[in-house]
């Protein structure tokens, strides 16, 4: 919670750490786009507390390191499903594997 509060307070060092972390995540996302040809990256969990500067740094970095033709239709965003997304995913897996519903 301390880094988040420093970020919210506008601490320049905290902001730079968040941007750098976003840039590194963007490099990883660029690799995933290249390897698996994915078009939607949804980030979830407490990472969404890092906000738009983190997300924009990740997008910019991914765009820089990915092949343009593979990245042009790719979106990177925070989840809007809240903190229960892991439970939802586990439930969907059970419904599909055990009950054949999904």
Helices and strands as residue ranges (DSSP letters): H 2-8, H 12-36, E 40-43, G 46-50, H 51-65, H 68-71, E 75-78, G 82-84, H 85-97
